[in-house]
Amino acid sequence: MNSALNSQVIEELKAITGESGWLDDPVELEPYLTEWRGLFRGQTPLLLMPASVAEVSAILKLCNEHSISVVPQGGNTGLAGGAIPGLNEKTEVLVSARRMRAIREIDTANYTMTVDAGCVLEELQNAAAAEGLCFPLSLAAEGSCQIGGNISTNAGGTNVLRYGNTRDLVLGLEVVLPDGSVYSGLRGLRKDNTGYDLKQLFIGAEGTLGFITAATLKLFPAPRSTATTWLAVRDPATAVKLYNEARRRIGDELVAFELMPRIALDMVFDHVSGCRDPMDDRYEWYVLMELANAREQALTEQQLTEFLSDCLEGGIVCDGIVASSEAQRKELWRIRHCISEAEKSAGGNIKHDISVPVSRMPEFLLAAEPLMQKILPGVRPVPFGHLGDGNLHYNLSQPEAMEKQAFIDMWQTFNEAVHTLAVEMGGSFSAEHGIGSLKAAELERLSSDVERNMMRTIKQSLDPKGIMNPGKVLLR
């Protein structure tokens, strides 16, 4: 154990949160120490669960005084190891906002809500909906992920095309800095040019600069109508053509545009109960498209039907169905959201979270396939994701005859190949999942000296003792 984290300091930390605000039993700690895929397994002697900003402040102040490392954790749904403590054989305290779950205010006239960092995303969606409003951030883990973690990783999800990443949905933040001081920036303003936009430093910083305790978020009018369609297309190039037509004809009413290959659907239907193929015939590629607006439902459905009729006549779409009820809409989205779960059940899988310009997506897919087969003949690419914003989860499943661990051991080799290709095409090797521990070395390899030096300067300025989530994002 870190000599600074002795029994006396541990007792002082426990005293800050009270009897119900900490865990130190190894069995109870276990769920907080393993990343969702099992790729990272950490260790900590202590999990602290503060219930107020004052408690967070006291924890960080004490840890800073003793140079004790702190790892913030939200719902532990991340995929880059960014919230797992003790990965570098250091003794680190784990701090979670899960007891901070108050919705402080919903300002319906200002279209904002101010909430604690421990609020589960789905709870915020429901709270907004109860007021006839919409908080549009949506992702597969929304039933368990916390908004503080969403902000810390700049989560994306399925609605980025219309509403942007989490970064675009945050108007203000409250953050406890490493020395225990509190940045109080919970301003619900769309226009505020008073100097540097300080909140942006903490969005996507993965807890390396401070501990987010609350946020003021943008709300939107709830759509009066939604239309969802499941379409079959020949190939990714045709999907891009379909997307361009949809943007031209439907405009900003287009909310989501997801691309999926047949192999991903087969995995879902084989491994996830209750999911069934919405089409009778098999196709190689599919698109899940959704639009929403303030018009009557019948008018929205008519708009979509007319658009799809033209696309079928023009050969852009091979086949398709339109969801005829909310239940069917949810069934279609469940198929899409269950792809990651199905991959996990189908054996070893190596995940990539890349983005390239939408116009270059077909080129990327054509170049990546032979490259992957050259590295490992028989590997099964499972590329799916948010085609509308250029974000693709270029995942790889093990060859059927290969041992799982032998495949997982090739993670770095595949990472380097996929990430290099994405960057060469003007893209990013980390589109929405963050850097964490998983991709810190890739940030070192693929970013410029100027970028890394700027990041280190910010880190050194705000966290001179380096106590906040060390080894994540920046290697040093």
Secondary structure, DSSP 4 states (H G I P E B T S, - for coil): --TTS-HHHHHHHHHHH-GGGEE--HHHHGGGSB-TTSS-B---S-EE--SSHHHHHHHHHHHHHTT-EEEEESSS--SSSTT-S-TTS--EEEEE-TT---EEEEETTTTEEEEETT-BHHHHHHHHHHTTEE-----TTTTT-BHHHHHHHT---TTHHHH--GGGGEEEEEEE-TTS-EEEE----S---SSS-THHHHTTSTTSS-EEEEEEEE-EEPPSEEEEEEEEESSHHHHHHHHHHHHHHHGGGEEEEEEEEHHHHHHHHHHSTT---SSSS--SEEEEEEEEESS-HHHHHHHHHHHHHHHHHTTS-SEEEE--SHHHHHHHHHHHHTHHHHHHHTS-EE--BEE--GGGHHHHHHHHHHHHHHHSTT-EEEEEEEGGGTEEEEEEE--TTS-HHHHHTTHHHHHHHHHHHHHHTT-BSBSSS--TTTTHHHHHHHS-HHHHHHHHHHHHHH-TT--BSTTSSS--
